[in-house]
Amino acid sequence: MTAPVSAGPRPGQDEAQPRRPAEPDRPRATLRPWTVVALWAAMLGLLVALDVGFGNNTVVLEISGSSAGFVFLLAGAVWLDRRLRPDRGYLRQPTRVGSVVLFAVAVTLAWLGFSFGAWLMMVAAVPFIAAVGLEAAARRRGKAARRDALGG
């Protein structure tokens, strides 16, 4: 037994899913900046513990443990900064995601160049130059917008 071709969809099959209404009284589920940094440090500490379990080199363990400790100190600094200066925002300039991501890619490629060779550091120059270009263009647009707002 087959269904006719002209038969419409069954009820509820082709309808949009109901959306949850916005609840202004409900707090958003976000993490504080210092908790994000502390979680990152905890993951680094877990990586060090795994390295110990696999019998890694002592120098590698010292470097990895030091980086985890440094990130914990950074989390404490972020917590203290927010605690001592609650009215100040984190960034004085607006965040430009494109240039930040390209800069992170460039740093990652350059860091991997220590393991895989100098050619990877040369490749890292391309996203770094692109990140600098995006940042310079955004700052130039910001200055022009401020100048126009002041009427000059």
Buried (B, 14 or more C-beta within 10 A) or exposed (E): EEEEEEEEEEEEEEEEEEEEEEEEEEEEEEEEBBEEBBEBBBEBBEBBEEBEEEEEEEEEBEEBBEBBBEBBEBBBEBBEBBEEEEEEEEEEEEEBEEBEEBBEBBBEBBEBBEEEEEEBBEBBEEBBEBBBEBBEEBEEEEEEEEEEEEEE
